[in-house]
């Protein structure tokens, strides 16, 4: 037996935290303190015993097995309703070693350098059937540089985590599935890291090898509110064309920067921030690979780039076809990867 009543579910959660039991009057008091009306609190408390969710003994209510099951079912229903990337019919798990994708980390400092790109130019860099996602008349490429802390398999103590830098060039894309529905996400046209172990792990994922994860010398230095970043791929294992230098004043701007097409951070949120799926396409088979990220809020703020040079945009594949729109700064954002999935195209 389950419940769809959020007040009953709240009462069950309160019981779950009181292993020795709780008086019905105290339970009703807690519900009222949480903003539940007196009649509703009394009705929810009464339903606990009438539905078999709780037992009453010595004047105390105790959670029954049926109540624990109902609470777990309610939690699962809420989680599914809030899932930004629910499983679809026909999806299956990938045979990769699980710890290669089920990892966790935290962005302790990151910038998102947002470029509006000619859709036709970006489309040439994408494997079919991926297509650029168009917002405000443009395709979008985000250069995401981050300082990652304690990357490790989920459940492993932070002592065994790895700290490193990474830069990823994420294109906003869409993909139409066999069921006709469109899925939105990101495709990394290029990525580099300064850590050889993380590079080896990234290139081990045969199913998700969308490109070669390159090596580079990287730096992120903070001097008060000024953040300096640098990427130089002129090292063994590096790929030409990926130099990046930026100096950013990370004091939050009160208004969107001049020249941006976004009227506010809120307007930008859906198109560029709320992206939880990374895609890979198997060039030798009919598979779309989906790596979903559960993360905390970016709490991003517009910041001012005092100096910025991005070789890929200035002289590389997007030269003359990309325009700097804005820069976002992100601090202390936890990340957790889900197991890799795939869907037949």
Secondary structure, DSSP 8 states (H G I E B T S, - for coil): -----HHHHHHHHHHHT-TT-B-HHHHHHHHHHTT--HHHHHHHHHHHHHTTSEEEETTEEEE-HHHHHHHHHHHHHHHHHH-TT---TT-EE--S-GGGTSEEEEEEEEEEEEEEE-HHHHHTTS-TT-EE--BTTBEEEEEEEEEEEEEEETTS-GGG-EEEEEEEEEEEEEEE-TTS-EEEEEEEEEEEES-HHHHHHHHH-GGG-SS--EE-EEEEEEETTEEEEEEE--STT--TT--EEEEEE-S--SS--TT-S-SSHHHHIIIII---EEEEE-TTSSEEEEEEEEE-----EE-EEEEEEEHHHHTSTTTTTEEEEEEEEE-SEEEEE---EEEE-
